Amino acid sequence: MAEPLWTEDTSAAFRDLAHYAVPERELQVETILSLIPQPEGAALAMEICCGAGGLTAAMLERLADLRVLALDGSPSMLKATRAAAGGHAARLDTALIDIAETGWRRPPEPLHAVVSSLAIHHLDGLQKQRLFADIHAALRPGGVFVMADLVEPATAVGRAVAADAWDEETRRRALDIDGTLEGYERFVAEDWNYYRLPGPDPLDKPSSVTDLLDWLRAAGFDGVDLHWMKAGHVIMSGVRG
Ligand SMILES: C[S@@+](CC[C@H](N)C(=O)[O-])C[C@H]1O[C@@H](n2cnc3c(N)ncnc32)[C@H](O)[C@@H]1O
């Protein structure tokens, strides 16, 4: 069997670097939350590849009637997510998944929302299209899918712009958070800037903004839109009509 591309060491490295390396993380979380309607009564949301659980915890905190099913392929990430939920843990379920498999895409009830941050780019284009169709089928009418992710620039110049912007944003965050450049220097030393790498990469397979928007519409979503973009990172959403 092939070795997994994302390991528990990668999870630990991501948890260390994410504060610095995720552009405008706080604004991203606020933007995602603002796209999820307040549920009328009990409702279930699913987070695909929840990582350390910051977004799941924010949903539980902000949306009082919402239960969250948080999924990830990393046991240590699921443990961190349960810890992040704190006093809201009674409204949280977690499960270990492989994002490329399909069994987990049939949730126990129609979903109010599906969210994912920085994970769907681990799938190739065809897998993303199948995933979008499965998410559409899993949502209840009026349910929303919000995706934050990396995108593939259309040109080499666009790639260089994204690379510079990501370095600059990580530098700024390291200084803001710690008052030193140490976090940024680790981001550089660990080759975390996807847009600086020659590619193709077996783990990271971002698609273009236009493909993603087209595939969301083709999967049946209404109101498909791009809400935020910075340094090669985007937030998009669509609604099941
Ligand atoms: C870049 S991190 C993003 C985590 C979190 N969503 C965030 O925004 O901070 C990617 C996440 O995807 C998970 N992951 C990677 N490959 C996976 C796979 N094949 N199946 C399920 N989860 C996977 C990792 O464990 C990790 O939590």
The ligand as a Gaussian input file, in Angstrom:
#p B3LYP/6-31G(d) Opt

LIG

0 1
 C       -3.993000      22.308000       5.269000
 S       -4.853000      21.421000       6.518000
 C       -6.298000      22.409000       6.760000
 C       -6.942000      22.170000       8.079000
 C       -8.099000      23.093000       8.441000
 N       -9.251000      22.867000       7.611000
 C       -7.663000      24.521000       8.397000
 O       -8.114000      25.300000       7.543000
 O       -6.838000      24.895000       9.260000
 C       -5.439000      20.023000       5.606000
 C       -6.283000      19.063000       6.443000
 O       -6.709000      18.008000       5.597000
 C       -6.500000      16.771000       6.261000
 N       -6.246000      15.769000       5.226000
 C       -5.190000      15.689000       4.384000
 N       -5.334000      14.665000       3.527000
 C       -6.515000      14.074000       3.851000
 C       -7.244000      12.949000       3.339000
 N       -6.784000      12.255000       2.297000
 N       -8.422000      12.644000       3.898000
 C       -8.889000      13.352000       4.958000
 N       -8.258000      14.408000       5.494000
 C       -7.087000      14.770000       4.934000
 C       -5.322000      16.993000       7.182000
 O       -5.296000      16.097000       8.265000
 C       -5.551000      18.435000       7.599000
 O       -6.334000      18.515000       8.758000

